[in-house]
């Protein structure tokens, strides 16, 4: 049976490839997704691997450019009315869904405002149980005023709302495809994006083809995308994928992995000279803050870390600059300016409330807390996953020098996430990658109403003053007022120290020199519609 299935899949793949026009290798962009892809339904675009693939297939009302500015997509324009509570979108009328059997043989149709109403109501449906349902928690209604005008009404003004609409959760899907494919829509996606679904072989390969009816053009009026196809492989071992990249079988490596970190990069974080002739290195700020967090629910009364002086001593007690140089090859920046990461407009490069390396100050705080040189202070368990063991062991070694004993315990990522959500761990490694480019997304982690398991406040930090500032910022329409409130919240958070900020991450991409137009933004979104693959010289 298995042999017959293998033969059948081989024939399917052979036929699919035969149907593709004969073009040279420059027509296909190839990359590996070691994490795998679980769904091509935008309602389940939660992980980066899913988001990257979904972004090629689907479009929404608006989109982000490389500077994180909101740009038109299916909506050609919009108005914000009623003091920020009503959004009126005027849609383009020349945008079509991909040709698909759900519309009839070789058929399609234009996108209408009612398709967005359907898509958004589907997203928040309890029957679907989408992890993205939260994006419309402040929405009280969606209305299609006609085929080309969509109205969205909010319960209260919320300035980051346009940024939220750029998320892939908010992409438009056709009702016909949901009816036609049912639960299998996640494996038979139909969208309006620059590429359309062609073939998916489980754990082997995903093929997307150019959408000949895509609505965007370049500055010269040439239709996008330039590429003919995208081929995604699923090799789980990153070392093997790296070797495939060096052989020219893939066109992209994203991020930093210990298996090839020192091979590709110099200690200063530059591309190793022996690869400079063949490859490019692209890097920029990434909206990802890596940090440690304490469970600080005082009602639980667990451990000496409930004393803010102990938490501050830990923050002062290790050298983040040294950590980044020796463990990260200077990829990323030490988190010395608060929790809001570099790359956001609200990042304060002049902030004076962050933690620098001050071991003497840490020792003084231990004395004030009643634990001179750490005497009498209990050992604190730090939970992490294997990917960050080196950072946590560095912290353990540095803090031991001032008398703070840390026990590092390693758990599988899923186990650690569950323990964090249920308040079963006292001190743990975490990270927060922005869902949308606004500091509110980061500060919401410490709003008391968001306490886990009902929200992302895993530390159970609670401050009535912080909460009042958060509420004011969420309804503030004026950018400068909102930014001032963000800085006040960030300063308060650092002072109370429920977290230990480690570093602000960076987008890191390696690709061959014959690839052009492969840029990015601080959300690390993969956008291939303007990428060209030139013949190798």
FENRAGI-V273333 format. One record per pair of residues at least 24 apart in sequence whose ideal C-beta (glycine too) atoms are under 8 Angstrom apart, sorted by the first residue. I is the first residue (numbers start at 0). J is the second residue. Records with the same first field share a line. If there is no record, write none. Layout:
I->J, J
//
This chain:
8->200
11->198, 200
12->198, 200, 204
15->197, 198, 206
19->208, 227, 228
20->227
22->227
23->534
24->532
25->513, 531, 532, 533, 534
26->226, 227, 228, 532
27->226, 227, 228, 229, 230, 532
28->226, 228, 229, 230, 250, 251, 514, 527, 530, 532
29->229, 230, 231, 232, 248, 249, 250, 251
30->229, 231, 232, 249, 250, 251, 253
31->231, 232, 233, 234, 240, 243, 244, 249
32->205, 231, 232, 233
33->233, 234, 235, 236, 237, 240
35->202, 233, 235
36->205, 231, 233
38->185, 186
39->185, 186, 188, 196, 199
40->172, 184, 185, 188
41->167, 168, 169, 170, 172, 190
42->121, 122, 127, 129, 131, 168, 172
43->129, 130, 131, 185
44->131, 166, 167, 168, 170
45->130, 131
47->432, 523
50->167, 524
51->524, 525
52->205, 207, 231
53->167, 170, 188
54->167, 192, 524, 525, 526
55->192, 193, 194, 207, 229, 525, 527, 528
56->97, 188, 190, 192, 194, 195, 196, 207
57->167, 170, 171, 172, 188, 190, 191, 192
58->94, 170, 171, 190, 191, 192
59->164, 165, 166, 167, 169, 170, 171
60->88, 90, 115, 149, 164, 169, 171
61->161, 164, 165
62->165
63->162, 165, 436, 520, 522, 524
64->520
65->518, 519, 520
66->520
67->436, 520, 521, 522
69->161, 162, 165
73->110, 171, 191, 214
74->149
77->161
82->156, 476
83->153, 156, 157, 158, 474, 476
84->152, 153, 154, 155, 156
85->150, 151, 152, 153
86->150, 151, 152, 153, 160, 161
87->148, 149, 150
88->112, 115, 148, 149, 150, 151
89->147, 148
90->146, 147, 148, 149
91->147, 214
92->146, 147
93->214
94->191, 214
95->191, 212, 214
96->173, 176, 189, 190, 191
97->189, 190, 191, 195, 196, 210, 212
98->195, 212
99->176, 189
100->179
101->173, 175, 176, 178, 179, 180, 189
102->173, 175
107->212
108->173
110->171, 191
111->143, 146, 147
112->143, 144, 145, 146, 147, 148, 149
113->143, 146
114->171, 172, 173, 174
115->141, 143, 149, 171
116->141, 142, 143, 149
117->172, 174
118->169, 170, 171, 172
119->151, 169
121->172, 177
122->168, 169
129->168
131->166, 168, 169
134->163, 166, 168, 169, 434
155->473, 474
156->474, 476
157->473, 474
158->437, 439, 473, 475, 476, 478, 481
159->435, 437, 439, 440
162->435, 436, 437
163->434, 435
165->435
166->434, 435
193->223, 224, 527, 528
194->224, 226, 228, 229, 527
197->228
202->233
203->232, 233
204->230, 231, 232, 233
205->229, 230, 231, 233
206->230, 231
207->231
213->528
215->528
217->529
223->528, 529
224->527, 528, 529, 530
225->516, 528, 529, 530, 531
226->527, 530, 531, 532
229->527
244->509
247->511, 535
250->510, 511, 514, 532
251->508, 509, 510, 514, 517
252->508, 509, 510
253->506, 507, 508, 509, 523, 525
254->507
255->327, 328, 330, 507
257->389
260->328
261->328
263->509
264->328, 330
265->328
266->324, 325, 328, 329
267->328, 329
268->327, 328, 329, 330
270->509
277->511, 512
278->509, 510, 511, 512
279->509, 510, 511, 512, 514
280->507, 508, 509
281->506, 507, 508, 509, 510, 517, 518, 519
282->330, 505, 506, 507, 508
283->342, 505, 506, 519, 520, 521
284->340, 341, 342, 503, 505, 506, 521
285->331, 340, 342, 432, 503, 504, 505, 506, 521, 523
286->340, 342, 343, 432, 433, 436, 521, 522, 523
287->340, 430, 431, 432, 433, 503, 504, 523
288->334, 338, 339, 340, 430, 431, 441, 500, 502, 503, 504
289->331, 334, 387, 390, 428, 429, 430, 500, 501, 502, 503, 504
290->334, 338, 428, 429, 430, 431, 498, 499, 500, 501
291->381, 391, 394, 426, 427, 428, 429, 498, 499, 501
292->426, 427, 429, 457, 458, 497, 498, 499
293->425, 426, 458, 496, 497, 498
294->422, 424, 425, 426, 427, 457, 458, 459
295->458, 459, 460, 497
296->422, 459, 461
299->422
301->425
302->377, 379, 425
303->368, 370, 376, 377, 379
304->379, 425, 426
306->368
307->495, 496
308->364, 365, 367, 368
309->364, 365, 368, 370, 376, 403
310->495, 496, 497, 499
311->354, 361, 364, 496
312->360, 361, 362, 364, 365, 368, 401, 403
313->361, 398, 403, 496, 499
314->354, 496, 499, 500
315->354, 355, 356, 357, 358, 360, 361, 364
316->356, 358, 361, 397, 398, 400, 401, 403
317->356, 393, 394, 397, 398
318->356, 397
319->355, 356, 501, 502
320->356
321->356
322->390, 393, 394, 501, 502
323->502
325->393
326->389, 390, 393
327->502
330->504, 505, 507
331->502, 503, 504, 505
332->502, 503, 505
333->501, 502
334->500, 501, 502, 503
337->489, 490, 492, 493, 500
338->441, 442, 489, 492, 493, 498, 500
339->438, 441, 442, 485, 489
340->433, 441, 503, 504
341->503
342->503, 521
343->433, 436, 437, 438, 441, 521
344->482
345->437, 438, 482, 485, 486
346->438
347->486, 489
350->486, 489, 490
352->489, 490, 493, 494
353->493, 500
354->493, 499, 500
358->400, 401
361->401, 403
362->401, 402
365->401, 402, 403
370->402
371->402
372->401, 402
373->401, 402, 403, 404
374->402
376->402, 403, 404
377->404
378->404, 405, 406
379->403, 404, 405, 406, 425, 426
380->405, 406, 408, 424, 425, 426
381->405, 406, 407, 408, 426, 427, 428
382->408, 409, 410, 415, 418, 424, 426, 427, 428
383->407, 408, 409, 410, 415, 427, 428
384->409, 410, 411, 412, 415, 428
385->409
386->412
387->428
390->428, 501
391->428
394->499
419->451, 457
420->451, 452, 457
421->451, 452
422->451, 457, 459
427->457
429->457
430->504
431->455
432->523
433->521, 522
436->521, 522
438->482, 485, 489
439->469, 472, 473, 485
442->469, 472, 485, 488, 489, 492
443->469
445->488, 492, 497
458->497, 498
460->492, 495, 497
462->491, 495
464->491
465->491, 492
511->535
//
